[in-house]
Amino acid sequence: MDDDLWMLIEPLLPPWPEKSPGPRPVADRLCLQGILYVLHNDIAWQLLPLELGFGSGQTCWRRLERWQQASVFDQLHRILLAELNATGELAFAAALAP
């Protein structure tokens, strides 16, 4: 994932509690890359290879669930649509055509 896309996504992510119990969580960017890897390769969460450094499949799945509950992807969708519209790259007419 390139830095420009990450700069759009990162501010939308809910913050972690200051004093969360247990080990330090896997970085959000790494978890997102793990989520994208699982979705792109159409594999089960438990098959996400740990050696890639994205955290476990369970960790990535929990982060995805947390972000879905916080409406991160809905917000990102609206931001990307607004950017495309602002640059004239969004063709609403084509989307509405039968």
C-alpha positions in Angstrom: 0.0 0.0 0.0 1.4 3.3 -0.9 2.0 6.2 1.5 -0.7 8.4 -0.1 -3.4 5.9 0.5 -2.2 5.3 4.0 -2.3 9.0 4.7 -6.0 8.9 3.9 -6.8 5.9 6.0 -4.7 6.4 9.1 -6.7 9.4 10.5 -9.9 7.4 10.2 -8.7 4.6 12.4 -10.0 4.6 16.0 -7.2 5.2 18.6 -5.9 2.5 20.9 -6.5 2.9 24.6 -3.4 4.4 26.3 -3.1 1.6 28.8 -4.3 -1.5 27.0 -3.4 -4.8 28.7 -1.2 -7.4 27.1 1.5 -7.1 24.4 1.7 -4.1 22.2 -0.7 -4.4 19.2 0.5 -5.0 15.7 0.8 -1.7 13.8 -2.4 -0.7 12.1 -0.7 -0.4 8.7 0.7 -3.9 8.9 -2.7 -5.3 9.9 -4.3 -3.5 7.0 -1.7 -5.1 4.7 -2.5 -8.5 6.2 -6.3 -7.9 5.6 -5.6 -6.9 2.0 -3.4 -10.0 1.6 -6.1 -12.3 2.9 -8.8 -10.7 0.7 -6.6 -10.5 -2.4 -5.4 -14.1 -2.2 -8.9 -15.4 -1.1 -7.5 -17.4 1.8 -8.8 -18.3 5.2 -7.7 -16.0 8.0 -5.9 -18.8 9.8 -3.7 -19.3 6.6 -2.2 -15.8 6.8 1.6 -16.6 7.0 3.1 -15.2 10.2 6.5 -14.8 8.4 5.0 -11.9 6.3 5.0 -9.8 9.5 1.3 -8.7 9.3 0.4 -10.4 12.6 -1.8 -13.5 12.8 -5.0 -13.9 10.8 -7.0 -13.7 14.0 -5.3 -10.3 14.8 -6.0 -9.0 11.3 -9.6 -10.2 11.5 -10.2 -8.6 14.8 -8.8 -5.3 13.6 -11.0 -5.5 10.5 -14.0 -6.1 12.8 -13.0 -3.1 15.0 -12.6 -0.8 11.9 -15.9 -2.0 10.5 -17.7 -1.1 13.7 -16.0 2.3 13.6 -17.3 2.8 10.0 -13.7 3.4 8.7 -14.4 1.9 5.3 -17.6 3.9 4.8 -15.8 7.0 5.6 -12.9 6.1 3.3 -15.4 5.4 0.5 -17.0 8.8 0.9 -13.5 10.5 0.9 -12.4 8.7 -2.2 -15.7 9.5 -4.0 -15.3 13.2 -3.1 -11.7 13.3 -4.3 -12.7 11.7 -7.6 -15.6 14.1 -8.0 -13.4 17.1 -7.2 -11.0 16.1 -10.0 -13.8 15.4 -12.5 -12.9 11.7 -12.6 -16.2 10.5 -11.3 -18.8 9.7 -14.0 -22.2 9.6 -12.3 -24.0 9.5 -15.6 -22.2 6.3 -16.6 -23.1 4.7 -13.3 -26.8 5.6 -13.7 -27.1 4.5 -17.3 -29.3 1.4 -17.9 
